[in-house]
Amino acid sequence: MANSSNCKHLVKCRFCDSRDLKIALDLGIMPLAGGFLKKEDLSNEYFFPLELQFCVNCYLVQVSCVPDPKILFNEKYFFHSSSTYSLVEHFAKYADVIYNRYLHSKHRPQVLEIGCNDGVLLNPLSKLGCKVIGVDPSSSVTQKINIPDSIIKNNFFTEELSNEIFLETGKIDAITANFSFAHIDNMHDVMKGIVKLIKDDGIFIFELYYLKTIIEEMNYDMIYHEHMSYYSLMTLRIFLSKYGMDIFDIEYFPRIRSGALRVHSKLITNNKFTPSESFLKLYESEIQLGLNTINPFIDYSNKIKKTKNDLLDLIITLKTQGKIIVGYGASGRSTVIMNYCGINQNHIDYIVDDAVEKQGYLTPGNHIEIMTWEQMTEKCTPDYVILFAWSFIDEVLNKRNEFRLAGGKFILPLPTVQIL
């Protein structure tokens, strides 16, 4: 169980230092989303309050309780991007955009990725002729990287580390950070490092979970301690301006991680790029939705409670009919859904995950065994599978089509509860 020494409780905004913070959402006491464990580890499991705060001054939405990053990102951090085909395909196309739009005219351009994971983006960039530099604090993912002439730092990205990188590489042509901005508590330290490394005509391009999508599409399962901040364009623009940077373009990918926003930014002194129509249009939509107020979260909280009740009612009804139910996708998202909804071993028998690294572990909080699809079918033939990995629905349904043809059914827990 966690104690105060393992968690920092925010009393002021991590972006602007304002103390005018309001509770936007309370999901209760939660285990760490990625805290998969063995039976012998059960007595050492961590639980923390999971509450979102809204900054009235700069509109940042942030987790109020920040666990020690050494607890969050350790050797048991299991998310490997390259294990998901849709992400591999996405990042291959992403590399093409970075190279063809910004780097193709440069000789041996240098690209730095903050939070490089297992090299899913660095690999295609390297094949395009870029010198790649990757930074990630988790040794369990960086050890998978095998790119010739690359520089990999198994560490947190800080201003101090940027000084070390500068001595090895000089200024950088393009810096990227993909789904890692949510994971960083001290963003000021990160931005100081970015500004120190980026060339005058360089580009900072990053992807993140988009606050507007999280609200509009009921993605409360994206809210967990590891994701410390949730961004709108309004918030990002205010923050980047503190470091002489601004946004000039955006791209949106509705099928990637249930909605990924790619943000293109530059130094304000770089006049090569002007704000795109897509950026201005999305920025205006945030104002219309009221993301500069706490109001959207009041309605959001009520909708979340409804999906929780709908899912539990369906599971209980099916269990009373003698149906066998399992889960698919042992991820941070499944951890949040199951623990918020109170789903335990009385509701589902097993959790299936295709990532080898997770198999044989227990899920955080409710301690359900994680196994392969083949192991699960040897033990039982489920009638229903709750698709916790619902953001990868097309990939999963295609992979498990035989199960569906035999009469098996999938349950989607979000955005609304439904049986496929």
C-alpha positions as a Markdown table, in Angstrom:
| # | Residue | x | y | z |
|---|---|---|---|---|
| 1 | Met | 0.0 | 0.0 | 0.0 |
| 2 | Ala | 1.3 | 3.5 | -0.8 |
| 3 | Asn | 2.3 | 6.0 | 1.8 |
| 4 | Ser | 2.9 | 9.8 | 1.6 |
| 5 | Ser | 6.6 | 9.3 | 0.9 |
| 6 | Asn | 5.8 | 7.6 | -2.4 |
| 7 | Cys | 3.4 | 10.3 | -3.7 |
| 8 | Lys | 3.6 | 14.0 | -4.2 |
| 9 | His | 0.3 | 15.8 | -3.8 |
| 10 | Leu | 0.0 | 18.9 | -6.0 |
| 11 | Val | -1.0 | 22.1 | -4.4 |
| 12 | Lys | -0.2 | 24.3 | -7.4 |
| 13 | Cys | -0.3 | 23.9 | -11.2 |
| 14 | Arg | 2.7 | 22.2 | -12.7 |
| 15 | Phe | 2.6 | 24.6 | -15.7 |
| 16 | Cys | 1.9 | 28.1 | -14.2 |
| 17 | Asp | 2.2 | 27.6 | -10.4 |
| 18 | Ser | -1.3 | 28.8 | -9.8 |
| 19 | Arg | -2.9 | 27.5 | -6.6 |
| 20 | Asp | -6.4 | 28.1 | -8.1 |
| 21 | Leu | -7.1 | 24.4 | -8.7 |
| 22 | Lys | -10.5 | 22.8 | -8.7 |
| 23 | Ile | -11.4 | 19.1 | -8.5 |
| 24 | Ala | -12.5 | 18.0 | -12.0 |
| 25 | Leu | -12.9 | 14.3 | -11.5 |
| 26 | Asp | -12.5 | 11.7 | -8.8 |
| 27 | Leu | -12.0 | 8.0 | -9.7 |
| 28 | Gly | -11.3 | 6.9 | -6.2 |
| 29 | Ile | -8.3 | 4.9 | -4.9 |
| 30 | Met | -6.5 | 3.0 | -7.7 |
| 31 | Pro | -3.5 | 0.7 | -8.1 |
| 32 | Leu | -0.8 | 1.7 | -10.6 |
| 33 | Ala | -2.2 | 1.2 | -14.1 |
| 34 | Gly | 0.9 | -0.7 | -15.2 |
| 35 | Gly | 1.6 | -2.3 | -11.9 |
| 36 | Phe | 1.4 | -5.9 | -13.0 |
| 37 | Leu | 2.6 | -8.3 | -10.3 |
| 38 | Lys | 3.4 | -11.8 | -9.3 |
| 39 | Lys | 1.7 | -13.6 | -6.4 |
| 40 | Glu | 4.8 | -13.0 | -4.2 |
| 41 | Asp | 4.5 | -9.2 | -4.8 |
| 42 | Leu | 0.9 | -8.8 | -3.6 |
| 43 | Ser | 1.9 | -7.4 | -0.2 |
| 44 | Asn | 3.9 | -4.7 | -1.9 |
| 45 | Glu | 1.3 | -3.3 | -4.2 |
| 46 | Tyr | 0.8 | 0.4 | -4.5 |
| 47 | Phe | -2.5 | 2.3 | -4.4 |
| 48 | Phe | -3.0 | 6.0 | -4.7 |
| 49 | Pro | -5.9 | 8.5 | -5.0 |
| 50 | Leu | -6.8 | 9.1 | -8.7 |
| 51 | Glu | -8.2 | 12.6 | -8.9 |
| 52 | Leu | -8.0 | 15.3 | -11.6 |
| 53 | Gln | -7.5 | 18.9 | -10.9 |
| 54 | Phe | -8.4 | 21.8 | -13.3 |
| 55 | Cys | -6.2 | 24.9 | -13.3 |
| 56 | Val | -8.4 | 28.0 | -13.5 |
| 57 | Asn | -5.5 | 30.1 | -14.7 |
| 58 | Cys | -4.0 | 28.1 | -17.6 |
| 59 | Tyr | -6.6 | 25.3 | -18.0 |
| 60 | Leu | -4.3 | 22.4 | -17.5 |
| 61 | Val | -5.9 | 19.2 | -16.2 |
| 62 | Gln | -3.6 | 17.2 | -14.0 |
| 63 | Val | -3.5 | 14.3 | -11.7 |
| 64 | Ser | -3.4 | 15.5 | -8.1 |
| 65 | Cys | -1.3 | 12.7 | -6.7 |
| 66 | Val | 2.0 | 12.1 | -8.4 |
| 67 | Pro | 3.8 | 8.8 | -7.5 |
| 68 | Asp | 7.6 | 8.5 | -7.4 |
| 69 | Pro | 8.6 | 8.1 | -11.1 |
| 70 | Lys | 10.9 | 5.3 | -10.1 |
| 71 | Ile | 7.8 | 3.4 | -9.1 |
| 72 | Leu | 6.0 | 4.1 | -12.3 |
| 73 | Phe | 8.8 | 3.5 | -14.8 |
| 74 | Asn | 10.9 | 0.6 | -13.7 |
| 75 | Glu | 12.1 | -2.7 | -15.1 |
| 76 | Lys | 8.5 | -4.0 | -15.0 |
| 77 | Tyr | 7.2 | -1.2 | -17.3 |
| 78 | Phe | 5.7 | -3.5 | -19.9 |
| 79 | Phe | 4.3 | -1.3 | -22.7 |
| 80 | His | 6.1 | -2.1 | -25.9 |
| 81 | Ser | 4.8 | -0.1 | -28.8 |
| 82 | Ser | 6.2 | -2.6 | -31.4 |
| 83 | Ser | 4.0 | -5.4 | -30.1 |
| 84 | Thr | 1.0 | -3.6 | -31.6 |
| 85 | Tyr | 0.8 | -3.7 | -35.4 |
| 86 | Ser | -1.4 | -0.6 | -35.8 |
| 87 | Leu | 1.2 | 1.4 | -33.8 |
| 88 | Val | 4.1 | 0.1 | -35.9 |
| 89 | Glu | 2.3 | 1.1 | -39.0 |
| 90 | His | 1.3 | 4.5 | -37.6 |
| 91 | Phe | 4.9 | 5.3 | -36.6 |
| 92 | Ala | 6.3 | 4.2 | -39.9 |
| 93 | Lys | 4.0 | 6.8 | -41.6 |
| 94 | Tyr | 4.9 | 9.3 | -38.9 |
| 95 | Ala | 8.6 | 8.9 | -39.7 |
| 96 | Asp | 7.8 | 9.6 | -43.4 |
| 97 | Val | 6.0 | 12.8 | -42.4 |
| 98 | Ile | 8.9 | 14.1 | -40.3 |
| 99 | Tyr | 11.5 | 13.3 | -42.9 |
| 100 | Asn | 9.7 | 14.3 | -46.1 |
| 101 | Arg | 8.1 | 17.5 | -44.6 |
| 102 | Tyr | 11.1 | 18.8 | -42.6 |
| 103 | Leu | 14.3 | 16.9 | -43.2 |
| 104 | His | 14.7 | 15.5 | -46.7 |
| 105 | Ser | 16.9 | 18.4 | -47.9 |
| 106 | Lys | 19.3 | 18.1 | -45.0 |
| 107 | His | 22.4 | 15.8 | -45.0 |
| 108 | Arg | 22.2 | 13.2 | -42.2 |
| 109 | Pro | 19.7 | 15.1 | -40.1 |
| 110 | Gln | 19.5 | 14.4 | -36.4 |
| 111 | Val | 16.2 | 13.5 | -34.7 |
| 112 | Leu | 15.8 | 13.2 | -30.9 |
| 113 | Glu | 12.9 | 11.3 | -29.4 |
| 114 | Ile | 11.9 | 11.9 | -25.8 |
| 115 | Gly | 10.3 | 8.7 | -24.5 |
| 116 | Cys | 11.5 | 6.5 | -27.4 |
| 117 | Asn | 10.1 | 3.2 | -25.9 |
| 118 | Asp | 11.4 | 0.3 | -28.0 |
| 119 | Gly | 12.4 | 2.4 | -31.0 |
| 120 | Val | 9.2 | 2.0 | -32.9 |
| 121 | Leu | 9.7 | 5.5 | -34.4 |
| 122 | Leu | 13.5 | 5.6 | -34.4 |
| 123 | Asn | 13.8 | 2.5 | -36.5 |
| 124 | Pro | 12.0 | 3.9 | -39.6 |
| 125 | Leu | 13.7 | 7.3 | -39.2 |
| 126 | Ser | 17.1 | 5.6 | -39.1 |
| 127 | Lys | 16.2 | 3.7 | -42.3 |
| 128 | Leu | 15.4 | 7.0 | -44.0 |
| 129 | Gly | 18.9 | 8.2 | -43.3 |
| 130 | Cys | 18.5 | 10.1 | -40.0 |
| 131 | Lys | 20.9 | 10.0 | -37.1 |
| 132 | Val | 18.6 | 9.1 | -34.2 |
| 133 | Ile | 18.9 | 9.8 | -30.5 |
| 134 | Gly | 16.5 | 8.2 | -28.0 |
| 135 | Val | 15.8 | 8.9 | -24.4 |
| 136 | Asp | 13.6 | 6.6 | -22.2 |
| 137 | Pro | 13.8 | 5.8 | -18.4 |
| 138 | Ser | 12.6 | 2.2 | -18.7 |
| 139 | Ser | 15.4 | -0.3 | -19.3 |
| 140 | Ser | 12.9 | -3.0 | -20.2 |
| 141 | Val | 12.0 | -1.2 | -23.4 |
| 142 | Thr | 15.3 | 0.5 | -24.4 |
| 143 | Gln | 17.1 | -2.8 | -24.3 |
| 144 | Lys | 15.0 | -3.9 | -27.3 |
| 145 | Ile | 16.5 | -1.1 | -29.5 |
| 146 | Asn | 19.2 | -2.2 | -31.9 |
| 147 | Ile | 19.8 | 0.6 | -34.4 |
| 148 | Pro | 23.3 | 1.1 | -35.8 |
| 149 | Asp | 25.0 | 4.4 | -35.0 |
| 150 | Ser | 22.2 | 5.4 | -32.6 |
| 151 | Ile | 22.5 | 7.1 | -29.2 |
| 152 | Ile | 20.2 | 5.7 | -26.6 |
| 153 | Lys | 20.0 | 7.2 | -23.1 |
| 154 | Asn | 18.3 | 5.1 | -20.5 |
| 155 | Asn | 17.3 | 8.0 | -18.4 |
| 156 | Phe | 14.7 | 10.8 | -17.8 |
| 157 | Phe | 15.0 | 13.7 | -20.2 |
| 158 | Thr | 16.1 | 16.8 | -18.3 |
| 159 | Glu | 18.0 | 20.0 | -19.0 |
| 160 | Glu | 21.0 | 18.4 | -17.5 |
| 161 | Leu | 20.7 | 15.4 | -19.9 |
| 162 | Ser | 20.3 | 17.8 | -22.8 |
| 163 | Asn | 23.7 | 19.3 | -22.0 |
| 164 | Glu | 25.2 | 15.8 | -22.2 |
| 165 | Ile | 23.4 | 15.1 | -25.5 |
| 166 | Phe | 24.6 | 18.5 | -26.9 |
| 167 | Leu | 28.2 | 17.6 | -26.3 |
| 168 | Glu | 27.7 | 14.4 | -28.4 |
| 169 | Thr | 25.5 | 15.7 | -31.2 |
| 170 | Gly | 25.3 | 19.5 | -31.2 |
| 171 | Lys | 22.0 | 21.1 | -32.2 |
| 172 | Ile | 19.1 | 18.9 | -33.3 |
| 173 | Asp | 17.0 | 19.2 | -36.5 |
| 174 | Ala | 13.8 | 17.7 | -35.1 |
| 175 | Ile | 12.7 | 16.7 | -31.6 |
| 176 | Thr | 9.8 | 14.5 | -31.0 |
| 177 | Ala | 7.9 | 13.2 | -27.9 |
| 178 | Asn | 5.0 | 10.8 | -28.5 |
| 179 | Phe | 2.6 | 10.0 | -25.7 |
| 180 | Ser | 5.4 | 10.8 | -23.2 |
| 181 | Phe | 4.4 | 14.4 | -22.4 |
| 182 | Ala | 1.6 | 13.1 | -20.3 |
| 183 | His | 4.1 | 11.1 | -18.2 |
| 184 | Ile | 6.3 | 14.1 | -17.1 |
| 185 | Asp | 5.9 | 16.0 | -13.9 |
| 186 | Asn | 8.5 | 18.7 | -14.3 |
| 187 | Met | 7.7 | 19.9 | -17.8 |
| 188 | His | 9.7 | 23.1 | -17.3 |
| 189 | Asp | 12.9 | 21.1 | -17.0 |
| 190 | Val | 12.0 | 19.2 | -20.2 |
| 191 | Met | 11.2 | 22.4 | -22.2 |
| 192 | Lys | 14.5 | 24.0 | -21.1 |
| 193 | Gly | 16.3 | 21.0 | -22.5 |
| 194 | Ile | 14.3 | 21.1 | -25.8 |
| 195 | Val | 15.0 | 24.8 | -26.4 |
| 196 | Lys | 18.6 | 24.3 | -25.6 |
| 197 | Leu | 18.9 | 21.5 | -28.2 |
| 198 | Ile | 16.7 | 22.6 | -31.1 |
| 199 | Lys | 18.1 | 24.4 | -34.1 |
| 200 | Asp | 16.8 | 27.8 | -35.0 |
| 201 | Asp | 14.9 | 26.2 | -37.9 |
| 202 | Gly | 14.2 | 23.0 | -36.0 |
| 203 | Ile | 10.8 | 21.4 | -35.4 |
| 204 | Phe | 9.3 | 20.1 | -32.2 |
| 205 | Ile | 6.6 | 17.6 | -33.1 |
| 206 | Phe | 4.7 | 15.5 | -30.6 |
| 207 | Glu | 1.7 | 13.3 | -30.1 |
| 208 | Leu | -0.5 | 13.1 | -27.1 |
| 209 | Tyr | -3.8 | 12.0 | -25.7 |
| 210 | Tyr | -6.1 | 14.8 | -26.4 |
| 211 | Leu | -8.3 | 16.3 | -23.7 |
| 212 | Lys | -11.2 | 17.1 | -26.0 |
| 213 | Thr | -11.4 | 13.5 | -27.2 |
| 214 | Ile | -11.1 | 12.1 | -23.7 |
| 215 | Ile | -14.2 | 14.1 | -22.8 |
| 216 | Glu | -16.2 | 13.7 | -25.9 |
| 217 | Glu | -15.6 | 10.0 | -26.4 |
| 218 | Met | -15.8 | 8.9 | -22.8 |
| 219 | Asn | -12.1 | 7.8 | -22.6 |
| 220 | Tyr | -11.9 | 7.8 | -18.8 |
| 221 | Asp | -9.8 | 4.7 | -19.1 |
| 222 | Met | -6.9 | 6.9 | -20.3 |
| 223 | Ile | -6.8 | 8.6 | -16.9 |
| 224 | Tyr | -4.2 | 7.1 | -14.6 |
| 225 | His | -1.3 | 8.2 | -12.4 |
| 226 | Glu | 1.2 | 7.6 | -15.2 |
| 227 | His | -0.7 | 10.1 | -17.3 |
| 228 | Met | 0.0 | 13.1 | -15.1 |
| 229 | Ser | -1.3 | 15.8 | -17.5 |
| 230 | Tyr | -4.1 | 16.2 | -20.1 |
| 231 | Tyr | -3.7 | 18.8 | -22.7 |
| 232 | Ser | -5.9 | 21.2 | -24.7 |
| 233 | Leu | -4.4 | 23.3 | -27.5 |
| 234 | Met | -5.2 | 26.4 | -25.3 |
| 235 | Thr | -3.1 | 25.0 | -22.5 |
| 236 | Leu | -0.2 | 23.9 | -24.7 |
| 237 | Arg | -0.1 | 27.3 | -26.5 |
| 238 | Ile | 0.1 | 29.1 | -23.2 |
| 239 | Phe | 2.9 | 26.8 | -21.9 |
| 240 | Leu | 5.0 | 26.7 | -25.1 |
| 241 | Ser | 5.0 | 30.5 | -25.3 |
| 242 | Lys | 6.9 | 30.6 | -22.0 |
| 243 | Tyr | 9.8 | 29.0 | -23.9 |
| 244 | Gly | 9.6 | 31.1 | -27.1 |
| 245 | Met | 7.7 | 28.4 | -29.1 |
| 246 | Asp | 4.3 | 28.2 | -30.7 |
| 247 | Ile | 2.0 | 25.7 | -32.5 |
| 248 | Phe | 1.5 | 26.0 | -36.2 |
| 249 | Asp | -0.2 | 22.8 | -37.3 |
| 250 | Ile | -2.0 | 19.8 | -36.0 |
| 251 | Glu | -3.1 | 16.3 | -37.3 |
| 252 | Tyr | -5.7 | 14.1 | -35.7 |
| 253 | Phe | -5.8 | 10.3 | -35.8 |
| 254 | Pro | -9.1 | 9.0 | -34.5 |
| 255 | Arg | -8.1 | 5.3 | -34.8 |
| 256 | Ile | -4.8 | 5.6 | -32.9 |
| 257 | Arg | -5.1 | 5.0 | -29.2 |
| 258 | Ser | -8.7 | 6.1 | -29.4 |
| 259 | Gly | -7.7 | 9.5 | -30.6 |
| 260 | Ala | -4.2 | 10.9 | -31.0 |
| 261 | Leu | -3.4 | 14.5 | -31.6 |
| 262 | Arg | -0.1 | 15.4 | -33.4 |
| 263 | Val | 1.2 | 18.9 | -32.7 |
| 264 | His | 3.7 | 20.7 | -34.9 |
| 265 | Ser | 5.6 | 23.5 | -33.2 |
| 266 | Lys | 8.5 | 25.8 | -33.8 |
| 267 | Leu | 10.5 | 28.6 | -32.3 |
| 268 | Ile | 8.5 | 31.9 | -32.5 |
| 269 | Thr | 11.5 | 33.4 | -34.4 |
| 270 | Asn | 11.1 | 30.8 | -37.1 |
| 271 | Asn | 8.9 | 32.5 | -39.7 |
| 272 | Lys | 8.8 | 29.7 | -42.2 |
| 273 | Phe | 5.5 | 28.3 | -40.9 |
| 274 | Thr | 2.2 | 30.1 | -40.2 |
| 275 | Pro | -0.8 | 28.7 | -38.3 |
| 276 | Ser | -2.8 | 26.2 | -40.4 |
| 277 | Glu | -6.5 | 26.3 | -40.9 |
| 278 | Ser | -6.8 | 22.9 | -39.2 |
| 279 | Phe | -5.1 | 24.2 | -36.1 |
| 280 | Leu | -7.2 | 27.4 | -35.9 |
| 281 | Lys | -10.4 | 25.4 | -36.4 |
| 282 | Leu | -9.6 | 22.9 | -33.6 |
| 283 | Tyr | -8.5 | 25.7 | -31.3 |
| 284 | Glu | -11.9 | 27.5 | -31.8 |
| 285 | Ser | -13.8 | 24.2 | -31.1 |
| 286 | Glu | -12.1 | 24.0 | -27.7 |
| 287 | Ile | -13.4 | 27.5 | -26.8 |
| 288 | Gln | -16.9 | 26.4 | -28.0 |
| 289 | Leu | -16.7 | 23.3 | -25.8 |
| 290 | Gly | -15.6 | 25.4 | -22.8 |
| 291 | Leu | -12.3 | 23.7 | -22.1 |
| 292 | Asn | -11.1 | 26.9 | -20.5 |
| 293 | Thr | -13.7 | 26.2 | -17.7 |
| 294 | Ile | -14.5 | 23.3 | -15.4 |
| 295 | Asn | -18.0 | 22.9 | -16.7 |
| 296 | Pro | -17.5 | 20.1 | -19.2 |
| 297 | Phe | -16.2 | 17.8 | -16.4 |
| 298 | Ile | -19.4 | 18.0 | -14.4 |
| 299 | Asp | -21.4 | 16.4 | -17.2 |
| 300 | Tyr | -18.4 | 14.1 | -17.9 |
| 301 | Ser | -18.4 | 12.7 | -14.4 |
| 302 | Asn | -22.1 | 11.8 | -14.6 |
| 303 | Lys | -21.7 | 10.0 | -18.0 |
| 304 | Ile | -18.8 | 8.0 | -16.6 |
| 305 | Lys | -20.9 | 6.7 | -13.7 |
| 306 | Lys | -23.6 | 5.6 | -16.2 |
| 307 | Thr | -21.1 | 3.5 | -18.3 |
| 308 | Lys | -19.9 | 1.9 | -15.0 |
| 309 | Asn | -23.4 | 0.9 | -14.0 |
| 310 | Asp | -24.3 | -0.3 | -17.5 |
| 311 | Leu | -21.2 | -2.5 | -17.7 |
| 312 | Leu | -21.7 | -4.0 | -14.2 |
| 313 | Asp | -25.4 | -4.6 | -14.8 |
| 314 | Leu | -24.6 | -6.5 | -18.1 |
| 315 | Ile | -21.9 | -8.6 | -16.5 |
| 316 | Ile | -24.1 | -9.6 | -13.5 |
| 317 | Thr | -27.0 | -10.5 | -15.8 |
| 318 | Leu | -24.7 | -12.7 | -18.0 |
| 319 | Lys | -23.2 | -14.4 | -14.9 |
| 320 | Thr | -26.6 | -15.2 | -13.5 |
| 321 | Gln | -27.3 | -16.9 | -16.9 |
| 322 | Gly | -24.2 | -19.1 | -16.3 |
| 323 | Lys | -22.1 | -17.4 | -19.0 |
| 324 | Ile | -18.3 | -17.5 | -18.9 |
| 325 | Ile | -16.7 | -14.1 | -19.3 |
| 326 | Val | -13.0 | -13.2 | -19.8 |
| 327 | Gly | -11.2 | -10.0 | -20.6 |
| 328 | Tyr | -9.0 | -9.1 | -23.5 |
| 329 | Gly | -6.2 | -6.6 | -23.2 |
| 330 | Ala | -4.2 | -6.3 | -19.9 |
| 331 | Ser | -3.3 | -2.6 | -20.1 |
| 332 | Gly | -3.4 | 0.5 | -18.0 |
| 333 | Arg | -6.8 | 1.1 | -19.6 |
| 334 | Ser | -8.2 | -2.3 | -18.3 |
| 335 | Thr | -6.8 | -1.6 | -14.9 |
| 336 | Val | -8.7 | 1.7 | -14.7 |
| 337 | Ile | -12.0 | 0.2 | -16.0 |
| 338 | Met | -11.9 | -2.9 | -13.8 |
| 339 | Asn | -10.9 | -1.1 | -10.6 |
| 340 | Tyr | -13.3 | 1.9 | -11.1 |
| 341 | Cys | -16.2 | -0.5 | -11.9 |
| 342 | Gly | -15.3 | -3.0 | -9.2 |
| 343 | Ile | -14.8 | -5.9 | -11.6 |
| 344 | Asn | -13.0 | -8.8 | -10.0 |
| 345 | Gln | -12.6 | -12.6 | -10.2 |
| 346 | Asn | -16.3 | -13.0 | -9.5 |
| 347 | His | -17.1 | -11.3 | -12.8 |
| 348 | Ile | -14.3 | -12.5 | -15.1 |
| 349 | Asp | -12.1 | -15.6 | -15.0 |
| 350 | Tyr | -9.0 | -14.6 | -16.9 |
| 351 | Ile | -7.4 | -11.8 | -18.8 |
| 352 | Val | -5.9 | -12.5 | -22.2 |
| 353 | Asp | -3.0 | -10.4 | -23.6 |
| 354 | Asp | -0.9 | -11.0 | -26.7 |
| 355 | Ala | 2.2 | -9.3 | -25.2 |
| 356 | Val | 4.6 | -12.1 | -24.0 |
| 357 | Glu | 6.0 | -9.8 | -21.3 |
| 358 | Lys | 2.7 | -9.6 | -19.4 |
| 359 | Gln | 1.7 | -13.3 | -19.5 |
| 360 | Gly | 2.0 | -15.0 | -16.2 |
| 361 | Tyr | 1.5 | -11.8 | -14.2 |
| 362 | Leu | -1.6 | -10.7 | -12.3 |
| 363 | Thr | -3.6 | -7.6 | -13.0 |
| 364 | Pro | -3.2 | -4.6 | -10.6 |
| 365 | Gly | -5.8 | -4.3 | -7.9 |
| 366 | Asn | -8.0 | -7.3 | -8.7 |
| 367 | His | -5.3 | -9.9 | -9.3 |
| 368 | Ile | -6.7 | -11.7 | -12.3 |
| 369 | Glu | -4.3 | -14.1 | -14.1 |
| 370 | Ile | -3.0 | -12.9 | -17.5 |
| 371 | Met | -2.5 | -15.6 | -20.1 |
| 372 | Thr | -2.4 | -16.3 | -23.8 |
| 373 | Trp | -5.5 | -16.8 | -25.9 |
| 374 | Glu | -4.4 | -20.5 | -26.3 |
| 375 | Gln | -3.9 | -21.0 | -22.6 |
| 376 | Met | -7.3 | -19.5 | -21.9 |
| 377 | Thr | -9.2 | -21.7 | -24.4 |
| 378 | Glu | -7.6 | -24.8 | -22.9 |
| 379 | Lys | -9.1 | -23.8 | -19.5 |
| 380 | Cys | -12.4 | -22.6 | -20.7 |
| 381 | Thr | -14.5 | -21.6 | -23.7 |
| 382 | Pro | -15.8 | -18.2 | -23.0 |
| 383 | Asp | -19.2 | -17.0 | -24.1 |
| 384 | Tyr | -18.2 | -13.3 | -23.9 |
| 385 | Val | -15.0 | -11.4 | -24.0 |
| 386 | Ile | -14.8 | -7.9 | -22.6 |
| 387 | Leu | -12.6 | -6.0 | -25.0 |
| 388 | Phe | -10.6 | -3.8 | -22.7 |
| 389 | Ala | -8.4 | -3.1 | -25.7 |
| 390 | Trp | -11.3 | -1.5 | -27.4 |
| 391 | Ser | -9.2 | 1.2 | -29.1 |
| 392 | Phe | -7.6 | -1.6 | -31.2 |
| 393 | Ile | -11.0 | -3.1 | -32.0 |
| 394 | Asp | -10.4 | -3.7 | -35.8 |
| 395 | Glu | -7.1 | -5.5 | -35.1 |
| 396 | Val | -8.5 | -7.7 | -32.3 |
| 397 | Leu | -11.7 | -8.7 | -34.2 |
| 398 | Asn | -9.7 | -9.6 | -37.2 |
| 399 | Lys | -7.2 | -11.7 | -35.1 |
| 400 | Arg | -10.0 | -13.5 | -33.2 |
| 401 | Asn | -12.5 | -13.9 | -36.1 |
| 402 | Glu | -12.6 | -17.6 | -35.5 |
| 403 | Phe | -14.0 | -17.1 | -32.0 |
| 404 | Arg | -16.8 | -14.8 | -33.4 |
| 405 | Leu | -17.7 | -17.3 | -36.2 |
| 406 | Ala | -18.1 | -20.0 | -33.5 |
| 407 | Gly | -20.7 | -17.8 | -31.7 |
| 408 | Gly | -18.5 | -16.0 | -29.3 |
| 409 | Lys | -19.3 | -12.3 | -28.5 |
| 410 | Phe | -17.3 | -9.3 | -27.6 |
| 411 | Ile | -18.4 | -6.7 | -25.1 |
| 412 | Leu | -17.3 | -3.1 | -25.7 |
| 413 | Pro | -17.0 | -1.2 | -22.3 |
| 414 | Leu | -16.6 | 2.2 | -24.0 |
| 415 | Pro | -17.6 | 4.7 | -25.3 |
| 416 | Thr | -20.9 | 3.1 | -24.6 |
| 417 | Val | -21.5 | -0.5 | -23.4 |
| 418 | Gln | -22.5 | -2.8 | -26.2 |
| 419 | Ile | -22.4 | -6.4 | -27.3 |
| 420 | Leu | -20.9 | -7.0 | -30.8 |
